[in-house]
Amino acid sequence: MPSQNTDIPPASPSASTPRAVPTIHAPHDETEYFRAFVELVRVLRVECPWDKKQTHTTLMPLLLEEVYETIDAAQANDAPELAKELGDILLHVVMNAVIAEETSAFSMKEILEREFQKLVTRHPHVFGDVSADSADAVKRNWEQIKMREGRKSVVEGVPKHLPALLRATRIQEKVAAIGFDWDDAEGALAKVAEEFEELRAARSANNHANIEEEFGDALFALVNASRFLNVNAEQSLQNANEKFMRRFKRIEELALAQNNTLDAMSLSEMDALWNQAKAEEKH
């Protein structure tokens, strides 16, 4: 069983007196700040009823939410908010480490050691004698190293719970890193057209199971094409979602200005408002 990190003593329960906030001896020293932060989380695990109840499993949905909030802050180019959200993610990392050390499963020290060694091992072009003069070459080396580390498949390790478009992108990136890929965008786009023809054929046959399969194949092919077009498929769909909601809210406003509601209008009337909303955006 891995030993606990003994650099910072575990917090001990207090009978009734409030616990003191862990002291930071050197406010400008990030190492001391981190050590105090770990101790603070240990105190929370002992003293806070909510924190005491948490497990790795209960924290996972919250961690996922924090990751999405971090992405929002980064895309908004909001540095203060990004710093805040990164801090929230750090809290989750430390909290999970503290929960693990309580049963001697692993410690924060082991997390850092393993990640440190992994980064050194997987960057032989920096810390060894391997040559890699491009980001694509680095990715190829990375996948080859992971296979040597014991993985049985190139696509092993792609998380099942990733959003589907993002997961498709990661799968395709992994196989492309070993050369299983189209030569250019034209090949990828031709595959999109082929998959849509197969979808039409499945629809004509009225085979629902086949329709669903071919629809998935068409989406997968579109993601493949997105890589060659330098488009982030996940973000592209998110942008389309935002655009649709923005325009739909606008046609609701336009209908209200006419003393009308969308549910009382015909499809052609709503479509006319939609075209008006589109024209307003273009101008």
Summary of the structure (lengths in Angstrom):
residues: 283
radius of gyration: 26.0
end to end distance: 65.8
largest distance: 74.1
contacts: 683
relative contact order: 0.05
helix: 69%
strand: 0%
